[in-house]
Amino acid sequence: MTKKKWTYWIFGASLMLLAACGSENTNEGGAIVLADNGWDSLKFHNAVAEFIISNGYGYDAESISGSTAAIMSGIEDQEINIQMEVWTQNLGESYFEGLENGDYQKVSVNFDDNFQGLYVPTYMIEGDPERGIEPITPDLEYITDLPEYWEIFEDPDDSSKGRIIGSISGWEVDEVLYDGIIEYGLDEYYNYFRPGSESAINISLSDAYENGDPWIGYNYEPNWVMGMYDMTPIIEETEDGPLAEMGAQDIDIIVSNDLEDWAPEVVEFLSNYETSSEIANEALQYIQEEDASIEETAEKFLNDYEDLWTEWVTDEAEEQVKAALE
């Protein structure tokens, strides 16, 4: 993937944190800072980790938002300490070069049973007899099939083309997806539409699905809409296509180089942290259906999956986390 220099920012909270810590090179003595790139599954894992770090190990912990480029720079500079979901293939060679160069440390694979890419509702391909929906794209399977179906996905603002709902500007996958669409020549048939937020992507999909309408766009698993609705990915026809790096990939947990020096027990906890897309889908569905907060959902996870998370922590931390949950 072509490397680019990005102009980046981190919210003012990070600058305030650095000033409070009195150092440009470490957060030692202050809060452990987790990266928040903006998507929901990451927010869930951050909330779980923050609860365990705060209550089990006695450190203050907080999340800071920023673009992907800003987050990675912050981790290299030791201004941000933990990234719970690194979508490794999205970052491409730069991520693996950073690991080789010792810019940060990989401590675990959070989960690897995931997928991301372009999806359509399955009823478009297979129909849905219970809802009286006939299949309208029965032969749609590959990205190379999309030019044939552009009129079905007509852009409401431009009837001469279809509309693909893309990723959010600032997510690394946005560049991957957009460049792939251009390389395939799909821009001749489709407009690539960038929603303003993840919630806008999910609302667009949810509205279309509930109405039985055509929809094509970017999404990923784990995500509450993917757990709630029957969706089918539109895949590459060959293994070396321009979007081949999407799909399933390792979702790593990385830490800043200094964290092991001043919070080694937290690094040990994170090295044991391992979940699944199913767990995150379940959590995100609970948030949606019960209007629960991220924090409430993290506590529900800790209560429901005690056998899992207690394998990640020391006996003392286990007792303290359980006491905090009472």
C-alpha positions in Angstrom: 0.0 0.0 0.0 1.3 3.4 -0.9 2.7 5.3 2.1 1.6 8.8 2.7 2.4 11.5 5.1 -0.7 12.5 7.1 -1.5 15.7 8.8 -2.8 14.6 12.1 -4.2 15.7 15.4 -5.0 14.4 18.9 -7.7 16.0 20.9 -6.7 18.6 23.4 -7.1 16.2 26.2 -3.9 14.4 25.2 -2.0 17.7 25.5 -3.4 18.4 28.9 -2.5 14.9 30.0 1.1 15.3 28.8 1.4 18.6 30.7 0.1 16.9 33.8 2.5 14.1 33.5 5.4 16.5 33.2 7.2 14.5 30.5 7.1 14.2 26.7 8.3 10.6 26.7 6.2 8.7 29.2 2.8 8.8 31.1 4.4 7.3 34.2 2.8 8.7 37.3 -0.4 9.6 35.3 -3.1 7.7 33.6 -2.6 4.8 31.3 -4.0 6.0 28.0 -5.9 3.8 25.6 -6.5 4.7 21.9 -10.0 5.4 20.7 -10.1 5.4 16.9 -13.9 5.8 16.9 -15.4 2.4 16.2 -17.8 0.6 18.6 -16.0 -2.7 19.1 -12.8 -0.8 20.1 -14.8 1.3 22.6 -16.2 -1.9 24.1 -12.7 -3.5 24.5 -11.4 -0.2 25.9 -14.1 -0.2 28.5 -13.3 -3.8 29.6 -9.6 -3.1 29.8 -10.1 0.2 31.6 -12.3 -1.5 34.3 -9.7 -4.2 34.9 -6.8 -1.8 34.8 -8.4 0.6 37.2 -10.1 -1.8 39.6 -7.7 -4.8 39.4 -4.4 -3.0 39.2 -5.0 0.4 40.7 -4.0 2.6 37.7 -6.0 5.5 36.4 -7.0 4.7 32.8 -8.7 6.8 30.1 -9.3 6.8 26.4 -8.2 9.5 23.9 -9.7 9.9 20.4 -7.8 10.6 17.2 -7.3 9.6 13.6 -5.4 6.3 12.9 -2.3 8.2 11.9 -2.4 10.3 15.1 -3.0 7.2 17.3 0.0 5.3 15.8 2.2 8.4 16.2 1.0 8.8 19.8 1.9 5.2 20.6 5.4 5.6 19.1 5.9 8.8 21.1 4.6 7.0 24.3 1.8 9.5 24.7 -0.7 6.7 24.1 0.0 3.4 25.8 -2.5 0.8 24.5 -4.3 0.1 21.2 -6.8 -2.7 21.8 -7.7 -3.2 18.1 -5.0 -2.8 15.5 -6.5 -3.9 12.1 -3.2 -5.1 10.9 -3.8 -5.4 7.1 -5.5 -2.0 7.0 -2.3 -0.4 8.2 -0.2 -2.4 5.7 3.6 -2.5 5.6 4.0 0.6 7.9 2.6 -1.3 10.9 4.8 -4.4 10.5 7.8 -2.1 9.8 7.0 -0.4 13.1 7.0 -3.7 14.9 10.4 -4.7 13.3 11.9 -1.3 14.2 10.7 -1.5 17.8 8.4 1.5 17.6 5.9 -0.4 19.8 5.2 -3.9 21.0 2.6 -6.4 20.0 1.4 -8.3 23.1 -1.6 -10.3 21.9 -4.1 -11.0 19.1 -7.4 -9.8 20.5 -9.4 -11.8 17.9 -9.0 -13.2 14.3 -12.5 -14.4 13.4 -13.4 -11.2 11.7 -14.2 -9.8 8.3 -14.5 -6.5 6.6 -15.4 -5.3 3.2 -18.4 -4.5 1.0 -21.6 -6.2 1.9 -25.2 -6.5 0.6 -28.2 -7.8 2.5 -28.5 -11.5 1.8 -32.1 -11.1 0.7 -30.8 -9.3 -2.4 -29.1 -12.5 -3.5 -31.3 -15.2 -2.0 -34.6 -13.4 -1.4 -36.6 -13.5 1.8 -39.9 -15.5 1.4 -41.1 -14.6 4.9 -41.0 -10.9 4.0 -42.1 -11.4 0.4 -38.8 -10.2 -1.0 -37.6 -11.7 -4.4 -33.9 -11.9 -5.1 -32.8 -9.0 -7.3 -29.1 -9.7 -7.6 -29.0 -13.5 -7.6 -25.7 -13.8 -9.4 -23.9 -11.1 -7.4 -20.8 -12.6 -5.8 -17.7 -10.8 -6.8 -16.6 -7.2 -6.8 -16.1 -7.6 -10.6 -19.9 -8.2 -10.9 -20.8 -4.8 -9.5 -20.8 -2.8 -12.8 -23.8 -5.0 -14.0 -25.9 -3.9 -11.0 -25.2 -0.2 -10.6 -28.8 0.9 -11.4 -30.2 -1.2 -8.6 -28.0 0.8 -6.2 -28.9 4.2 -7.7 -27.4 7.2 -6.0 -30.4 9.3 -4.7 -28.3 12.4 -5.6 -27.1 11.3 -9.0 -29.3 9.0 -11.0 -26.5 8.4 -13.6 -24.5 6.2 -11.1 -25.0 3.8 -8.2 -23.9 4.6 -4.6 -21.5 2.6 -2.5 -21.5 3.5 1.2 -17.9 3.8 2.1 -15.8 4.1 5.2 -15.3 7.1 7.3 -12.6 9.6 6.3 -9.7 9.2 8.7 -10.0 5.4 9.0 -7.1 3.7 7.3 -9.5 1.3 5.5 -11.1 4.3 3.7 -8.0 4.8 1.6 -7.7 1.0 0.9 -11.3 0.8 -0.2 -11.4 3.9 -2.3 -8.1 3.1 -4.1 -9.5 -0.4 -4.8 -12.7 1.0 -6.3 -10.7 3.3 -8.5 -8.4 0.5 -9.6 -11.4 -1.7 -10.5 -12.9 1.2 -12.5 -16.0 1.1 -10.4 -16.0 4.9 -10.2 -17.4 4.9 -13.7 -20.5 3.2 -12.4 -20.7 4.2 -8.7 -20.2 7.3 -6.5 -18.2 6.5 -3.3 -20.0 8.1 -0.4 -18.2 8.8 2.9 -20.7 9.0 5.8 -19.8 11.3 8.6 -19.7 8.6 11.3 -19.9 4.9 12.0 -23.4 5.4 13.3 -24.4 7.0 9.9 -23.1 3.8 8.1 -25.1 1.6 10.4 -28.3 3.7 10.3 -28.1 3.7 6.5 -27.9 -0.1 6.5 -30.5 -0.6 9.2 -33.0 1.6 7.4 -32.5 -0.2 4.1 -32.7 -3.6 5.7 -35.9 -2.9 7.6 -37.5 -1.7 4.4 -36.1 -4.5 2.3 -34.3 -2.0 0.0 -31.1 -2.5 -2.0 -27.9 -1.5 -0.1 -24.2 -1.9 -0.7 -21.5 -0.6 1.5 -18.6 -1.0 3.8 -18.9 -2.7 7.1 -17.0 -5.1 9.4 -17.4 -7.8 12.0 -17.7 -7.4 14.9 -20.5 -4.8 14.7 -24.0 -4.7 16.1 -25.6 -4.5 12.6 -23.7 -7.5 11.4 -24.9 -9.4 14.4 -28.5 -8.3 13.9 -28.9 -8.7 10.1 -28.1 -11.4 7.6 -25.5 -9.8 5.3 -23.3 -11.3 2.5 -19.8 -10.0 1.7 -19.0 -9.2 -1.9 -15.6 -10.7 -2.3 -12.5 -10.7 -4.6 -12.5 -13.1 -7.5 -8.8 -13.6 -7.2 -6.3 -13.6 -4.3 -4.3 -10.8 -5.7 -7.0 -8.2 -6.4 -6.7 -4.6 -5.1 -9.0 -5.3 -2.2 -7.5 -8.7 -1.3 -5.9 -7.2 1.9 -9.4 -6.7 3.3 -11.4 -9.6 4.7 -10.2 -11.5 7.7 -7.1 -10.4 9.5 -5.4 -10.5 12.9 -6.6 -7.8 15.3 -3.6 -7.1 17.4 -3.2 -5.5 20.8 -0.1 -3.3 21.0 1.5 -1.2 23.7 4.0 1.7 23.9 7.5 0.7 24.7 7.6 2.4 28.1 4.5 0.7 29.5 6.3 -2.5 30.5 8.8 -0.4 32.6 6.2 1.3 34.8 3.1 -1.0 34.5 4.5 -4.5 33.8 1.5 -6.2 35.4 -0.8 -4.4 33.0 1.3 -5.6 30.0 1.1 -9.1 31.4 -2.7 -8.8 31.6 -3.0 -7.6 28.0 -0.7 -10.4 26.8 -3.4 -12.8 28.0 -6.3 -10.9 26.6 -8.1 -12.9 23.8 -11.7 -12.7 22.7 -13.7 -13.3 19.5 -15.9 -11.4 17.1 -18.9 -13.3 18.5 -18.3 -11.7 22.0 -18.1 -8.2 20.6 -21.1 -8.7 18.3 -23.1 -9.9 21.4 -21.9 -6.8 23.4 -22.7 -4.3 20.6 -26.2 -5.9 20.1 -26.8 -5.5 23.8 -25.9 -1.8 23.6 -28.3 -1.3 20.7 -31.3 -3.3 21.9 -31.1 -2.3 25.6 -29.9 1.3 25.0 -27.0 0.4 27.4 -23.8 2.4 27.9 -20.4 1.1 26.9 -19.5 1.0 30.6 -22.6 -1.0 31.5 -21.9 -3.4 28.7 -18.3 -3.9 29.8 -19.6 -4.8 33.3 -22.1 -7.2 31.8 -19.3 -8.9 29.9 -17.2 -9.2 33.1 -20.2 -10.8 34.9 -21.2 -13.1 32.0 -17.7 -14.2 31.0 -16.0 -14.6 34.4 -14.4 -17.9 33.3 -12.7 -16.1 30.4 -11.4 -12.9 31.9 -10.2 -14.4 35.1 -7.7 -16.3 33.0 -6.1 -13.0 32.0 -5.4 -11.5 35.4 -3.6 -12.3 38.7 -5.5 -13.7 41.6 -5.3 -10.4 43.5 -6.6 -8.5 40.5 -9.4 -11.0 40.1 -10.6 -10.4 43.6 -10.5 -6.7 43.3 -12.4 -6.7 40.0 -15.0 -9.0 41.4 -15.4 -6.7 44.4 -15.8 -3.7 42.1 -18.6 -5.5 40.2 -20.7 -6.2 43.4 
